[in-house]
Structures are given as C-alpha cells and as structure tokens.
C-alpha cells in the first residue's frame, strides 16, 4: 500500500484507501481485501480511537466529534489491508485538517481612549483616520469587518468605520465642535467586528464589541467678534494723549473668557 495524504473538513468522511491484490478474484477468497486500522490516534481525554475504517470499502471516517485544527492540525494512522489468505499490506495515512471558521474574533482591547482635534470651522470633516482597531482569531484565514454599533452610546452617529486589511479604521463623518458644550464633554460608543461567520452580523458567536471614548481638543478655528459693529465716542477737547476713550469688548468662541480691547486714539471712533 502507498502513503496517503488526505484533507478533512466539515464532513466526518476523511477519505478512501484502496489496495490491489494480484490473485484471481474468481478463485476463492484470496483476492478479497479487508481493511483495518493497526495504529490509530487516541483521544487524550476519553481514551477512544479518533478514526475508524469501513472494512469492506476502505472509507476512513472520524469516530469522534469534533477535531480542532488549532489544537492538532495533522494526524498519522496506519491502515492494514488483509486478503483472504491472511497476507497483509500496510500504509500510512496522513490526515490534515482543513481550516473552518469555528473561532470567534477578539478585539485587542475592550476600551480605546483617544483625544483628537475638533473639526476645523463649521465645514464637514475629512475622512482622516483617528483610530485603528485590531482583532485576532485562531482560524488560519480571517476576513474582518468593522462597524460602529448603532445607538450604542453618546455621539455614535458622528463616526464610521472602514475595514482595511485586518484593521478597522475609525473616522468622523460629522462636525466635531469643541465650542458645542455637548461635544466638549466627549463621545462614548461601541465598535464591533465580525469574521464573516455563516450568520454574518447576526451571529453572536462570530462577533466581538468594545468601547471607544473620544475627547476633543480645542483649536483656533473661529475669528474674534466685537459685541457691537459700531461704537460712538465723544472726546473732550482737552483730553490728554493716552486717555482711555472707550472699552470695546470682543469675544472669540475659542476662548473661555471675553477679551476687552481698549481704544486710546484721540478723536471720534465711528
């Protein structure tokens, strides 16, 4: 018999081994071949044999559920073919487990905290990445997809995610305004990853979630503004140079306090 290499997947059928006997099949039972496993693999916990073979067809099947490629990716068993006269032939079967999506993805953290600049002015934000999220999975081939969980927390609708390779990139889709008191308190919401299990986003066995907390930094994106567009000042004719004529308050939304500007020129300010 020859050495066989077989890949096993979802089915409990591993493969078929076949032996050929040169004796005349019409002469008694000499050419009749019976298959058996001489050296099997034993399950560590139960002590049971992992594989079995059909004595007539040579079909090898798993005798136990369920084999885990992430634990043992390959098995070696020795199969014997015996003819009617008691002569034997042996061969080694190498069973390599095919990877299936049977592990859940796990995000690298359960909480991401970051601080970013507010959006410049009142215009829409660009799609600059503000956070990269990563996940891991015990399966060989993984295809991760990320998203912001709808209605998961304050400010979730201001953000979105895109999947780039194995990473998830978070970016703003609405204006982030530090001068808005509610925005200034920050945002906290959840993000989610799937490894595209059979149920997609509806299969909790193939999902993982984590929190994201976003704080804002103030930037100088607003011009100062006088409280009044015009000021009328009357100047005494005997006013000395440098005398204070009027206080003209101005306000900058980027500043917490109001700044006063003093006008000291002689004459009327219109």
Secondary structure as GFF3:
##gff-version 3
##sequence-region A 1 270
A	DSSP	beta_strand	4	8	.	.	.	ID=ss1
A	DSSP	beta_strand	13	16	.	.	.	ID=ss2
A	DSSP	beta_strand	34	39	.	.	.	ID=ss3
A	DSSP	beta_strand	51	53	.	.	.	ID=ss4
A	DSSP	beta_strand	59	62	.	.	.	ID=ss5
A	DSSP	beta_strand	74	82	.	.	.	ID=ss6
A	DSSP	beta_strand	88	97	.	.	.	ID=ss7
A	DSSP	beta_strand	106	107	.	.	.	ID=ss8
A	DSSP	beta_strand	111	117	.	.	.	ID=ss9
A	DSSP	beta_strand	131	136	.	.	.	ID=ss10
A	DSSP	beta_strand	145	148	.	.	.	ID=ss11
A	DSSP	three_ten_helix	156	158	.	.	.	ID=ss12
A	DSSP	beta_strand	159	164	.	.	.	ID=ss13
A	DSSP	beta_strand	167	172	.	.	.	ID=ss14
A	DSSP	alpha_helix	181	184	.	.	.	ID=ss15
A	DSSP	beta_strand	187	194	.	.	.	ID=ss16
A	DSSP	three_ten_helix	200	202	.	.	.	ID=ss17
A	DSSP	three_ten_helix	204	206	.	.	.	ID=ss18
A	DSSP	beta_strand	207	217	.	.	.	ID=ss19
A	DSSP	beta_strand	225	226	.	.	.	ID=ss20
A	DSSP	beta_strand	246	251	.	.	.	ID=ss21
A	DSSP	beta_strand	259	263	.	.	.	ID=ss22
###
